[in-house]
Every structure is written in C-alpha cells, then in structure tokens.
Amino acid sequence: MKIISWNVRGLGMPSKLYLVKDFLLLNHVDIYCIQESKLSLVDNSICRSIGGTRLDHYSYIPALGSAGGMIVGWNNILFEGHKIYQGTFCLSIEFKNKSSDFST
C-alpha cells in the first residue's frame, strides 16, 4: 500500500495537474491526500485529471477563497473509503482494504 500526502500550493494551472498525476501514477500510489488545492469545486473531471482512471474515488474540502482545499483520492478496486468527519480544515476517511478486510 502506497500513500502520499502533498501540499501542492494550488492546482489551478493545467501543468500542475499533469505534474501531480504523473507523480501519482509513476509511483503507483494507492491513496493520496492533497493539501492547499486552492480549488473551490472538485468534480469527476478534476479527479480524473489528478488520479487518472486508477485513483477513481475521492472526497474533498473546498478552498475558502484562494486558500486551503483538500482532496483525498483512492483506488476503489483496492480500498473502500467512508468519510468519517469533515470540518473546515479536516477530512477524516476510514479505509478498508478489500482483499484483507483490514480497516484504518
């Protein structure tokens, strides 16, 4: 299992989206947490721009103006994710490994 947490300092530019996507896919990341996305809305197209088709599920906290924002994405074939808590600056997700039934 590979998990990455990254303060990207903004995903507004397409070049930054491609950089993040390439890194995640080249390193075979299973779960990612991106801080400071600076995106007020994250939808399926943004999620695909970040994680491709492999990292296909996500949850997010919108940015407040031009600050903040968090995106957590994961591979739904490997993990089942359930949002436990969402606050202004906190997103808690419980993951269950589908092959072993292990939760964290």
DABEL-V845028 format. One record per backbone hydrogen bond with DSSP energy under -1.0 kcal/mol. CO is the residue of the C=O (numbers start at 1). NH is the residue of the N-H. E is the energy in kcal/mol with one decimal. If there is no record, write none. Layout:
co-><CO,CO>
nh-><NH,NH>
e-><E,E>
This chain:
co-><2,2,4,6,13,14,15,16,17,18,19,20,21,22,23,24,25,30,31,32,33,34,35,36,37,39,43,44,45,46,47,48,51,54,57,59,61,64,67,68,69,69,70,71,72,73,74,75,78,80,82,85,90,92,92,94,95,96,97,102>
nh-><30,31,33,35,17,18,19,20,21,22,23,24,25,26,27,29,28,75,4,73,6,71,8,10,11,63,47,48,49,50,51,52,55,56,74,72,70,67,64,38,36,37,61,34,59,32,57,79,98,96,94,92,87,84,85,82,104,80,101,97>
e-><-2.6,-1.9,-2.4,-2.6,-1.6,-2.3,-1.9,-2.4,-2.6,-2.8,-2.1,-2.6,-2.6,-2.7,-1.7,-2.3,-1.1,-1.7,-2.0,-2.2,-2.7,-2.2,-1.8,-2.2,-2.2,-2.1,-2.6,-2.4,-1.9,-1.4,-3.1,-1.9,-2.0,-1.3,-2.5,-2.9,-2.1,-1.3,-2.6,-2.7,-1.1,-1.4,-2.6,-3.4,-2.2,-2.6,-2.1,-2.5,-2.8,-2.3,-2.8,-3.0,-3.1,-3.2,-1.5,-2.2,-2.6,-2.4,-2.4,-3.3>
